[in-house]
Amino acid sequence: MKRKLITILILITMTATLLAGCKRKDKLVEITLNEVAHSIFYAPMYVAFEKGYFEEEGLNVKLVNGLGADKTMTAVISGDCQIGFMGSEASVYVYNEGAEDYVVNFAQLTQRAGNFLVSRDMNEEFKWDNVKGKTVVGGRAGGMPQMVFEYILKKNGIDIEKDLEIIQNIDFGLTAQAFAADIGDYTVEFEPAATALEIEGAGKVVASLGIESGMVPYTAFSAKKSYIDKNPENIQKFTNAIQKGLEFVVTHNPEEIADVIAPQFKETDKETLIKITTRYYEQDTWKDNLIFEEESLDLLENILDDAGELSKRVPYSDVINTDFATKAKEKK
């Protein structure tokens, strides 16, 4: 009888715990986040997922891979997601198209480009003049990867029309496969594709676009103005969680970061994950706060203008909101 009573009490306790857990989960606000790509480049965001920072803030965030800034922006505008994570140039384009409910950047995550130039020549001693007369697998016209690449080429005195051929008709995410299939002398790749090509013996990383271009507001979190106006609490909670992820990354070494984000990259072995994380860590990829500064927008627009993609300058106060990032920074 006593044993039966104990069993009943245990079952009651377990049931109560499960119900409490369900109740807490039911209270979480549902948010869909559409990311431009799934890359170790965005480590602080994945730390926020794996450390439970979103749940701590009362959010249940569903992550979707948009496979390109154009597709991610389409998802934001259509309402398929509440928050988009992509290159900030996309919000400039939408604003200049005259959208009434335009998209606002509220948190900048990366401060350098996250892609690398990979050469087919495994023994190359690289200098930028080497690309003259060669073919490079590049990115979509008007996208940050391609514009930053062009910006670097011009900075090094290379005529993008006459000195080389840049292939731009290969879908984002398929460029590494195309390069491995013997297309191009060079390719511009994010991680883990760049390191994967090295491991396969198909090429080697010869330059970091992040280092070559300097500090660039490469990727940021954004949402439609109407969503931010109606849901400031959700945006603040989301920003708080990302700030926590950022703080973890800037206060821990690459091995510790790799340990945390490993579940997000199950197809990548531990040694490779650490190598890639270290590569981003050492080039000072991540900001120590999420505030999107006005000078960063100026630099972005200079790059857009240089690429012939800017119809007019946009008002900083319209496309950038620093309130949430500032509060998240002050809260830490």
C-alpha positions in Angstrom: 0.0 0.0 0.0 2.8 2.3 1.0 4.7 1.5 -2.2 1.6 2.1 -4.3 1.0 5.5 -2.6 4.6 6.6 -3.3 4.1 5.6 -7.0 1.0 7.6 -7.2 2.7 10.7 -5.6 5.6 10.4 -8.1 3.1 10.2 -11.0 1.2 13.3 -9.7 4.5 15.2 -9.4 5.6 14.3 -12.9 2.3 15.2 -14.3 2.3 18.6 -12.5 5.8 19.3 -13.8 4.8 18.4 -17.4 1.7 20.5 -17.2 3.7 23.4 -15.8 6.2 23.0 -18.6 3.5 23.0 -21.2 1.9 26.0 -19.6 5.2 27.9 -19.7 5.7 26.9 -23.4 2.1 28.0 -24.2 2.9 31.5 -22.9 5.9 31.9 -25.2 5.4 34.3 -28.1 5.8 32.7 -31.5 8.2 34.4 -33.9 9.4 33.2 -37.2 13.0 34.3 -38.1 14.1 34.0 -41.7 17.9 34.0 -42.1 19.7 34.8 -45.3 21.9 31.7 -45.0 22.9 29.1 -42.3 26.5 29.9 -41.6 28.9 29.9 -38.7 29.4 33.5 -39.6 26.2 34.1 -37.5 27.5 32.3 -34.4 26.0 34.7 -31.8 22.5 34.0 -33.1 22.9 30.3 -32.8 24.3 30.7 -29.3 21.1 32.4 -28.4 19.2 29.4 -29.7 21.3 26.8 -28.1 21.7 28.5 -24.7 17.9 29.1 -24.5 18.1 32.9 -24.4 15.0 33.4 -26.5 13.0 31.2 -24.1 14.4 33.2 -21.2 12.9 36.3 -22.9 9.5 34.6 -23.4 9.9 33.8 -27.1 9.6 30.7 -29.1 11.6 31.5 -32.3 11.3 29.3 -35.4 14.3 29.5 -37.7 13.9 29.3 -41.5 16.7 29.4 -44.1 15.8 31.9 -46.8 18.7 31.1 -49.1 19.4 34.6 -50.2 18.6 38.2 -49.1 16.0 38.7 -51.9 14.0 35.6 -50.7 14.4 36.6 -47.0 13.1 40.1 -47.8 10.2 38.7 -49.7 9.3 36.6 -46.7 9.4 39.7 -44.4 7.3 41.8 -46.7 4.7 39.0 -47.3 4.4 38.3 -43.6 5.7 34.8 -43.9 8.1 35.8 -41.1 8.1 38.5 -38.5 11.9 39.1 -38.5 14.4 38.9 -41.3 18.2 38.5 -41.0 20.0 39.6 -44.1 22.2 42.2 -45.7 21.1 45.7 -44.8 21.2 46.7 -48.5 17.8 44.9 -48.9 16.1 47.4 -46.7 17.6 50.3 -48.6 16.2 48.9 -51.9 12.7 48.4 -50.4 12.7 51.9 -49.0 13.7 53.5 -52.3 11.0 51.5 -54.1 8.6 53.7 -52.2 7.1 51.0 -49.9 4.8 52.6 -47.3 5.4 49.8 -44.8 9.1 49.6 -45.3 11.6 47.4 -43.5 13.6 48.8 -40.5 16.9 47.4 -39.2 16.9 47.2 -35.4 20.1 45.2 -34.6 23.4 44.9 -36.5 25.2 41.6 -35.8 28.2 41.4 -38.1 30.7 44.2 -38.8 32.8 42.5 -41.5 32.0 40.6 -44.7 31.9 36.9 -43.9 33.0 35.4 -47.2 36.4 34.3 -48.6 38.1 34.1 -52.0 39.0 30.5 -52.8 41.5 29.7 -55.5 41.7 26.6 -57.6 45.5 26.8 -57.4 46.5 25.1 -54.2 50.0 26.6 -54.3 49.1 30.1 -55.2 50.9 33.0 -53.5 48.0 35.4 -53.8 47.9 39.1 -54.7 44.9 40.8 -56.1 46.5 41.3 -59.6 46.3 37.5 -59.9 42.6 37.7 -60.7 43.2 39.6 -63.9 42.3 37.5 -66.9 40.6 35.0 -64.7 37.1 33.8 -64.1 35.5 34.2 -60.7 32.3 32.6 -59.5 30.6 35.6 -57.8 27.3 36.5 -56.4 23.9 38.0 -57.3 24.1 41.6 -58.7 23.0 44.0 -55.9 23.7 41.5 -53.1 26.3 42.3 -50.4 28.7 39.5 -51.3 29.0 40.7 -54.9 29.1 44.4 -54.1 31.8 44.0 -51.4 33.8 41.9 -53.8 33.6 44.6 -56.4 34.4 47.2 -53.9 37.6 45.4 -53.0 38.6 44.9 -56.6 38.2 48.6 -57.4 40.2 49.4 -54.3 43.0 47.3 -55.7 42.8 49.0 -59.1 41.1 46.2 -60.9 38.5 47.1 -63.6 35.6 44.7 -63.0 34.4 45.1 -66.6 37.7 44.6 -68.4 40.2 42.8 -66.2 38.2 39.6 -65.3 35.0 37.7 -65.8 32.6 37.3 -62.9 29.9 34.6 -63.2 26.7 35.8 -61.5 24.0 33.4 -62.8 24.6 30.6 -60.3 22.1 30.3 -57.4 23.2 31.3 -53.9 24.3 28.1 -52.1 25.3 26.3 -55.3 28.5 28.2 -56.1 30.8 25.9 -54.2 29.4 22.9 -56.1 29.9 24.7 -59.4 33.5 25.5 -58.5 34.1 21.9 -57.5 32.7 20.9 -60.9 35.5 22.9 -62.5 33.7 26.2 -63.2 35.9 29.3 -62.6 39.4 29.9 -61.4 38.2 31.5 -58.1 35.0 31.5 -56.2 33.6 33.7 -53.4 32.3 31.6 -50.6 30.9 31.8 -47.1 31.8 29.2 -44.5 31.5 26.2 -44.2 31.7 26.0 -48.0 35.1 27.6 -48.2 36.7 25.2 -45.8 34.8 22.3 -47.3 36.5 23.1 -50.7 39.8 23.1 -48.9 39.1 19.7 -47.3 38.1 18.2 -50.6 41.3 19.5 -52.2 39.3 21.6 -54.7 40.8 24.9 -53.7 42.3 27.0 -50.9 41.3 30.2 -49.2 43.6 33.0 -50.4 41.9 36.1 -49.1 39.3 37.2 -46.5 36.8 39.7 -47.9 36.1 40.7 -44.4 39.6 41.9 -43.8 40.1 43.4 -47.2 36.9 45.5 -47.1 37.3 46.7 -43.6 34.3 47.3 -41.2 31.1 46.9 -43.1 27.5 46.6 -41.7 27.1 43.2 -43.4 24.1 41.7 -41.8 21.3 42.9 -39.5 18.0 41.9 -38.0 15.0 43.8 -39.5 11.2 43.8 -39.5 8.4 45.8 -41.2 7.8 49.2 -39.6 4.2 48.2 -38.8 5.3 45.1 -36.9 7.8 47.0 -34.9 5.2 49.7 -34.1 2.7 47.1 -32.9 5.1 44.7 -31.2 7.9 46.7 -29.6 8.0 44.2 -26.6 8.7 41.3 -29.0 11.4 43.2 -30.8 13.0 44.2 -27.4 12.9 40.6 -26.1 14.4 39.3 -29.4 17.1 41.9 -29.3 17.9 41.1 -25.6 18.4 37.4 -26.5 20.7 38.2 -29.4 22.7 40.6 -27.2 23.2 37.7 -24.7 24.4 35.5 -27.5 26.8 38.3 -28.6 28.2 38.7 -25.1 28.8 34.9 -24.9 30.8 35.0 -28.1 33.0 38.0 -27.2 33.8 36.5 -23.8 34.6 33.0 -24.9 37.2 31.4 -27.1 36.5 29.7 -30.5 36.5 26.2 -29.0 33.9 27.1 -26.4 31.8 28.8 -29.1 32.1 25.8 -31.3 30.9 23.5 -28.5 27.7 25.5 -28.1 26.7 26.0 -31.7 27.7 22.4 -32.8 24.0 21.2 -32.8 23.3 23.8 -35.4 25.9 22.2 -37.7 25.6 18.5 -37.3 27.1 17.9 -40.7 30.3 19.7 -39.7 32.9 17.8 -37.7 34.3 19.3 -34.5 37.8 20.1 -35.9 36.3 21.9 -38.9 33.8 23.8 -36.8 36.6 25.1 -34.5 38.7 26.0 -37.5 35.9 28.0 -39.1 34.9 29.7 -35.8 38.5 30.7 -35.2 38.7 32.2 -38.7 35.7 34.4 -38.0 36.8 35.1 -34.4 40.3 36.3 -35.4 39.1 38.7 -38.1 36.9 40.6 -35.5 33.6 39.6 -37.3 31.1 40.4 -34.5 30.3 43.7 -32.8 30.2 43.9 -29.0 26.8 45.5 -29.2 23.9 45.5 -31.7 23.7 49.3 -32.4 23.6 50.1 -36.1 25.7 53.4 -36.2 25.0 56.1 -38.8 28.5 56.0 -40.2 27.9 52.3 -40.9 24.9 53.1 -43.0 27.0 55.8 -44.8 29.7 53.2 -45.7 27.0 50.8 -46.8 25.5 53.3 -49.1 28.9 54.3 -50.5 29.4 50.6 -51.5 25.9 50.5 -53.0 26.6 53.7 -54.9 30.0 52.5 -56.1 28.2 49.3 -57.4 25.6 51.4 -59.3 22.8 50.0 -57.1 21.8 53.1 -55.1 19.1 55.3 -56.6 19.2 57.8 -53.7 20.4 58.0 -50.1 17.9 57.0 -47.5 17.2 58.7 -44.1 19.1 57.0 -41.3 16.2 57.6 -38.9 13.8 55.8 -41.2 15.6 52.6 -42.0 17.5 52.3 -38.7 16.1 52.0 -35.2 18.7 51.9 -32.4 16.3 52.0 -29.4 16.1 48.3 -28.9 19.8 47.6 -29.3 20.6 50.5 -26.9 18.3 49.1 -24.2 19.7 45.6 -24.7 23.2 46.9 -24.3 22.3 48.9 -21.1 20.6 45.8 -19.7 23.7 43.6 -19.8 
